[in-house]
Amino acid sequence: MANVQVIQRHAHLAGAVKLEFVNGREGKIAKAVLTAISNTRRGSGDSREEEFTAIQWTLWGKQAENAAEYLGKGSHVNIVGRLRNNNYEKDGEEVYALAFTAEEVDYLDSRADSEARRARLDGAPAPQAQPATSAPKANGRTRRARTEPQREAIPA
């Protein structure tokens, strides 16, 4: 059966990313499972309804390791992946299932938001934002801001 592309936008993770290492063709490979919840609002006024959609996604390889390291409960993401039938037989009965495999995960939170959320969940105080420096560093050296050369007025 052909794969069907699925896009889940503006989703939040329902819990921590579960990471494990499984046997692959070339040795151990990282496999992560996460549940993303997105909502859709329909109607207006008193008849406004919200519909929530929770999808359990599977990620593989380096993408799985990165998700486990940088994402946590409440992280804001966009996910693009594929859906396929995952039917099997159990005790002589056909079991119908669907599998969602992520191909792209966009991390929508800023680094500061992510670190603050991680600190809240761990019970530690949030890291303080570092003040911006006036001279960014490149290759360990401080760069000076460029200035326009002074132009002399030319007499007419």
N, C-alpha and C positions, 0 to 999 in steps of 0.2 A: 504494500500500500504506500502511496505517496505521502510525504510529510506535509503537514499543514502549518503555516507560519502563524504564530501567536504573538501579539504585542500587548504587554501590560504596562500602562503608563501611570505615573504618579502613585506608585504603590509604596507601602510601608511594610517593613518586615515584622511579622507577628512574634518572632522569637529569635533566639541566637541561631547562627548558621551551624549546622551539624556537619563536622568534617570527619572523614574516615579514609583510610588507605585500603584499597582493594587490589586483588590480583588482576593485572591486565596482560595483554599480549607480550609486553616488554618489561614485565616486573610490576612493582607496586605503582598505583596511580591514585591521585587524590580524587575523592568524590565528596561533594558537599550537597546538602539538601537544605533548602530554605523555603519558608512559606511567606509569600507576598500577598498583601491585602490591598485592593483598590476599591474605590466606590464610585458609583454613578448616581447623579441626582436627576430625577425626572419630575416634570410638572412644576407648578408654581403655587404660591399661597398655601392654603390649608391642605391642598391635595398633593403637596410636594412629598415625594418618596425617595428614600435612599436605598440603593441596592449594593450590597457588598459582595465582592468576588475574591475568594481566597484560592490561590494556586500554589501547589507544592512543586517547586522547580528543582531539577538536578543539574549540577554544574560539575565539570570534569577538569582535571589537570591543574595548570597554574591558575586558571580562572577560579577554581574551587578554593585553592590555597589563599588567593588574594581576598576573596569574599569572606572567608573565615577570619582573616586577619583584620580587615578594615570595616566590615559590616557587623551590625548588632541589632538587637531589638529596637524597632522604631526607625531604622535607617530608611531614607527616602531613595527609591530607585526607579528606573525604567528598565524593563526586561524585554528582549526580543528572543524568541526561541521557536521551537517546533513541537508539534503535538503528533503523537502516533499511537496507534492501537497497541495495547500491551495485554492482549487477551491470553489466558492460560486455562488449563484444566486442573481442577482440584477435586479429588474424590469422585471422579467421573462426571463432574458438573463443569460446564463452561463458565469461567469467571471473566467478566468484561471489565477492562480497565483502560485508562488513558495515561500516558507518560508525557510529561512536559520537560524538555531539555533546553536549558538556556544556551544561547549562542552569543548574545551580547548583554552585558549588564552595565548600565550607566549609573554611576554613583552621583546622586544629586545633592548630597549634603556637602557643605564646606568642611574643610579639615577641622576648623574650630568647633563646628557643630558636632562633628563626629567624636572629637576628643572629649567635649563636654558631656555628651550622652554616655560615652564609655565610662567616664569618671562618676557620673550619677549612678550608673548601674553597678559599679564596683564599690560605691560608698565613699570614694575618695573625693576631695575637693577638686573642682574643675581647674585646669591649668590657666594661669593668667596670660592674657595676650601680651606678646612682646611689643614694645614700642617700635614704631617704624624708624629706621635709620635714614638719615638724609643722603648718605652716600652708599649705594649698593656695592657689594664686593663681587669682583670677577677674578677667578683664579687666585684668590687669596690677597689680591691687591685692591685698594680702594680706588674707585673710579671717581673722577671729578665730573660734575655736571658741565655739559657744554654750554658755552655762552656765545652769543652772537658778537662778532667783532664790532667794535665801535666804528661807525662810519663818519667820516668828516664831511661837513657840508662843503660843497664845491661852489665857489663864488660864481655868479652868473655873469 
